């Protein structure tokens, strides 16, 4: 729970410094906001979102012990979506890789489900591969409707000595203009209800980098997430530390934002109704500064949902004996 300890230490610094009316060093808030928005836009791109939907709608279940990750019956096949059955099924289409399976990607509705009648926007190929030091490994590559360079390309592997539920992912996602690379390791702490993960994201064209360490605890209608998020560009480093909690539809925050290690804002609020915002202090922040803080606070969820869904199906496939 290192983020919580670090967050507590920074709260003490923030509290003592507040009486002296400190100011964080000048920094380009607009640039940081634009950098965060660029990553969000890539993760929300149609093909990237459609790959993420496969975790909920794909017919590729977790294989049994000793079985191949992709059944022989699906090798070389293309799966398409049926609005009648609301599921993927083998089609007569050709062109799929002989050593993998291809799934058509479709335009999603606002609620994240595939729109019917369907509109094809691309395809993703799923292949079981051999990776050095890996017990299981999957590569997924997605392109748009007209082919071209991949918009999604990554490998997820479970190491030879890794426990079940642990995997490492490396690759990139793109909207066709912006490209975001990533490395991510996820697993469990003591039980399947206590997860830990580290995610590194880079937009090298912007010279912008994100590192997120999380330690989450799941309960009955509860969720607690201890975070340590670092955002870095060529000029400054912004960090978010502390915890965010959910209880049914209520949320609580106890987090601190620093700029170049100096206190910038405190994020708080207890049992806040869903949809409402946390309390941000000091009160003298500009509207642009407050929005930046909110964007930073939401970044763990953006990465967890956008990137987590993209990787979820491959993680499920490699998590087999």
Helices and strands as residue ranges (DSSP letters): H 2-18, H 29-43, H 46-57, G 72-74, E 78-82, E 87-90, E 100-106, E 120-128, E 134-144, E 147-159, E 167-174, E 179-188, E 194-203, E 208-219, E 222-232, E 237-247, E 250-259, E 262-273, E 279-281, H 287-302, I 303-307, H 308-318
